[in-house]
Amino acid sequence: MKRGKNVVMAGMAATVSVLALTAAGSAVPAQATPPGTAAATAATVAAAAGVDCEGWVHNNNPDHGIAGCSNHTDRTVTFRAEIVCGRAPDVSGQWVTLAPGRYGESSGVCAIYSSGVGSVGWTIQ
């Protein structure tokens, strides 16, 4: 069950937020960014512009969220999945480094007592 539409809308909103922060001259550290957004630095905004990501919930496990990204830039980028878990702490997936032209996935699993994955986002460095 892919939740591409909701995740794409969240990703688009995050991109608009990043661009607005960049235009305002604000810089946000990568550790402080919410899921699905990238730090508002010129290098990160340029990297995020050429990276296509999609998030979804695993078909057989509603507690398993996955983010997959393709790197269409001419430099290496790093990303990870940010999974929002219902009634449990949110989780972050492993950092994945993508060479130019490559695809990779990062995933995380919500606690057994959660109500499942609420959404999947990503952080790009």
C-alpha positions in Angstrom: 0.0 0.0 0.0 1.9 3.1 -1.2 0.9 6.4 0.2 2.6 8.4 -2.5 0.1 11.1 -2.9 0.2 12.2 0.8 3.9 11.8 1.0 4.4 13.8 -2.2 2.3 16.6 -0.9 4.2 16.6 2.4 7.5 16.6 0.4 6.3 19.5 -1.7 5.3 21.5 1.3 8.7 20.8 2.9 10.4 21.9 -0.3 8.4 25.2 -0.3 9.3 25.7 3.4 13.0 25.1 2.7 13.0 27.6 -0.2 11.2 30.1 1.9 13.7 29.8 4.7 16.6 30.1 2.2 15.0 33.2 0.7 14.7 34.7 4.2 18.4 34.0 4.8 17.7 31.7 7.7 19.8 28.5 8.2 18.4 25.6 10.1 20.7 22.9 11.4 20.1 19.4 9.9 19.4 17.9 13.3 16.5 20.4 13.9 14.6 19.8 10.6 11.2 18.0 10.7 10.7 14.8 8.7 10.6 15.2 5.0 12.6 18.4 4.9 16.2 19.2 4.3 18.4 21.8 6.1 18.1 25.2 4.6 21.6 25.6 3.2 22.5 26.3 -0.4 24.3 23.0 -0.8 21.4 21.0 0.7 18.7 22.8 -1.3 20.7 22.2 -4.5 21.1 18.5 -3.5 17.4 18.1 -2.6 16.3 19.6 -5.9 17.7 16.7 -7.8 16.6 13.9 -5.4 13.3 12.2 -6.0 11.9 10.4 -2.9 8.8 8.5 -2.1 7.5 7.0 1.2 5.2 4.0 1.8 4.1 1.4 4.3 5.3 -2.2 3.9 2.6 -4.3 2.3 2.7 -7.0 5.0 3.7 -5.0 8.1 1.7 -1.8 9.0 4.5 -0.9 11.5 7.2 -0.8 8.8 7.8 2.5 6.9 10.1 2.8 3.9 11.5 5.8 2.0 13.1 5.3 -1.4 15.2 8.0 -3.1 16.8 8.4 -6.5 19.8 10.7 -6.8 19.6 12.7 -10.1 22.4 15.2 -9.1 26.1 15.2 -10.0 27.2 14.7 -6.3 26.7 12.2 -3.5 23.7 12.7 -1.2 22.7 11.1 2.1 19.2 10.6 3.3 17.2 8.7 5.9 13.5 7.8 6.5 11.6 9.6 9.2 8.6 7.5 10.3 5.7 8.9 12.3 4.3 6.2 14.5 0.8 6.3 16.0 0.7 6.0 19.9 4.5 5.3 20.0 7.7 7.3 19.6 8.6 8.2 16.0 11.6 6.4 14.5 14.3 7.3 12.0 15.8 4.9 9.5 19.4 4.3 8.8 21.4 6.9 6.8 21.8 5.9 3.2 24.5 7.4 0.9 23.6 7.6 -2.8 26.2 8.2 -5.5 25.0 10.1 -8.6 22.4 8.2 -10.6 21.7 5.6 -7.8 18.6 4.5 -5.9 18.4 3.4 -2.3 15.9 2.8 0.5 15.9 3.6 4.3 13.3 2.1 6.6 12.2 1.9 10.2 9.8 -0.1 12.3 7.4 1.4 14.9 7.1 -0.2 18.3 4.8 -3.2 18.6 2.3 -1.3 20.7 2.0 1.5 18.1 -1.2 2.0 16.0 1.0 1.7 12.9 2.8 4.1 10.5 1.1 7.4 10.3 3.3 8.8 7.6 6.8 8.4 6.1 9.0 11.4 5.3 12.8 11.8 4.7 15.7 14.0 5.7 18.3 14.8 3.0 21.8 15.9 3.8 
